[in-house]
Amino acid sequence: MARDELISRRASSFGSRAADYAEHRPDYPVDAVRWALEPVTADRPRVLDLAAGTGKLTAVITGLGLEVVAVEPDDAMRGELAALLPEVTAMSGTAEQIPLPDASVDAVLVGQALHWFDHEKALPEIGRVLRPGGVLAGLWNDDDLSIDWVRNLDRIHSSTDNRQNKRGIDLPVELGPFGELAHGEFRHSQRRTAESLVATASTHSLFLTMAEPERSQTLDAMLAYLKSQPQTADGEFDYPLRTEVLRTIRL
């Protein structure tokens, strides 16, 4: 399969498991969202959650008391968001065609999706809807690979992944009206069991697009590993995460 085709397939794979995504994916640390929004000077910023999915990031933003509009292309994902946060305006749209007027938001936040965008089209479009001085920030939850058992689990999880499209990446800010990048990293965790952590992994695009029997075999290997470790064999545990944030300011 060609690389561009693989990217497209993985980027559009989540809607088929929207309910599972809503149940199993982690939220984002409040400190990371506050840091992303730190340069915004408006008294009550209007924030666009772009590629909002099922509302994991949207819920954190609304919890800070901010005005939020969510844009998400997948109907099933957007439906989960609307059920969770009926007070939030949720619109159909993409990063390349945002259904908002020029200079209408103070910040654009993107959770776990910025690497899927067509940057040549998306960054000028994001610049269009942002007010001057506004913020664009991408947030990614990732496994805390500084911990041995997490790193060993990741090796099983990623054994068939070329990792070209996985996790935090650089943002080519020169494609839009943006300044230099700032980088932040924040500790996070998610309360999991061995079974629910494997269920979380099954919502990753790698597994959503993986053929059988490889998919089941890899997930089974992850569960067997977790059941062999004293930290994760029985009951609930805190799964260690790191949240990476890339932030830039619209010029």
C-alpha positions, -999 to 999 in steps of 0.1 A, spaced: 0 0 0 14 35 -9 23 57 20 -3 84 11 -30 58 8 -20 43 42 -21 78 58 -55 85 44 -68 51 55 -56 54 90 -67 90 93 -103 81 84 -105 48 104 -117 61 137 -154 67 130 -161 29 127 -152 26 164 -165 60 177 -182 46 208 -151 26 218 -129 57 211 -152 77 235 -150 51 262 -113 42 261 -92 71 249 -77 93 276 -85 130 282 -58 157 284 -42 173 314 -56 206 324 -20 221 328 -12 212 292 -43 230 279 -36 260 301 -1 262 288 -13 259 252 -36 289 258 -11 309 278 -4 336 251 -40 344 245 -49 378 259 -87 378 254 -107 379 287 -128 349 277 -112 333 246 -133 316 219 -116 283 212 -119 261 182 -114 224 189 -104 212 154 -108 175 145 -125 173 179 -134 136 176 -156 124 205 -149 155 226 -120 144 248 -102 177 245 -134 197 241 -145 186 276 -113 199 292 -116 233 274 -152 237 285 -142 227 321 -120 258 321 -151 279 315 -142 289 279 -164 293 249 -158 264 226 -168 255 190 -160 220 178 -153 209 142 -152 172 133 -156 156 99 -169 122 110 -206 119 118 -202 91 143 -174 108 162 -193 141 162 -224 123 175 -205 110 205 -193 146 212 -228 160 210 -241 134 234 -213 141 259 -214 179 255 -248 190 242 -241 226 251 -211 228 227 -217 238 190 -204 209 170 -200 214 132 -191 192 103 -158 203 87 -122 196 82 -89 214 89 -86 222 52 -122 237 51 -132 252 84 -168 263 85 -161 295 104 -156 332 94 -123 350 91 -106 360 124 -134 345 145 -115 325 172 -87 333 197 -72 298 197 -73 266 177 -65 234 197 -60 200 180 -59 168 201 -42 138 186 -49 148 150 -26 175 138 -3 150 121 -32 138 99 -38 172 83 -27 183 48 -5 211 62 -2 230 29 -39 236 29 -47 234 67 -22 259 81 -33 288 59 -69 279 66 -63 278 104 -45 311 100 -76 325 83 -100 317 112 -75 328 139 -73 364 151 -39 380 151 -21 370 183 -42 339 185 -27 305 193 -25 272 173 -16 243 195 -14 205 189 -16 181 218 -6 144 218 -10 119 245 18 93 243 30 64 264 57 73 290 85 53 275 109 62 303 92 34 323 105 -1 315 72 -21 314 56 6 293 85 6 269 83 -32 266 46 -31 260 51 -5 233 75 -28 215 47 -54 212 22 -27 202 44 -12 176 61 -43 162 44 -39 129 42 -1 127 66 18 105 60 48 130 61 73 102 28 89 112 28 81 149 30 106 178 43 141 181 58 156 149 72 189 138 48 215 126 58 233 94 47 268 106 62 285 76 32 272 56 9 296 74 11 330 91 27 317 123 57 324 145 82 300 160 72 268 177 72 264 215 72 229 230 58 217 263 56 183 279 33 173 308 29 141 328 -5 124 326 -21 91 334 -52 70 328 -69 46 352 -69 12 333 -71 -25 337 -51 -49 315 -82 -56 295 -92 -19 291 -57 -9 282 -57 -34 253 -92 -21 244 -77 14 242 -49 1 219 -75 -14 197 -89 21 189 -55 32 175 -54 36 138 -27 9 135 -51 -17 148 -82 -3 131 -65 -8 97 -45 -40 105 -56 -73 89 -65 -105 108 -50 -126 122 -22 -102 129 -45 -78 147 -58 -103 172 -24 -119 177 -8 -86 185 -36 -76 209 -35 -110 226 3 -107 230 -2 -73 247 -27 -87 271 -5 -117 279 24 -93 287 2 -72 309 -10 -102 328 26 -113 334 37 -80 351 31 -75 388 21 -38 382 -7 -47 358 -17 -83 363 -48 -77 385 -72 -49 390 -68 -12 381 -36 7 377 -25 42 366 -11 39 330 17 65 327 14 90 298 32 121 286 14 148 268 34 167 242 22 202 232 34 222 202 23 259 202 27 288 178 12 323 176 -6 337 146 13 368 134 
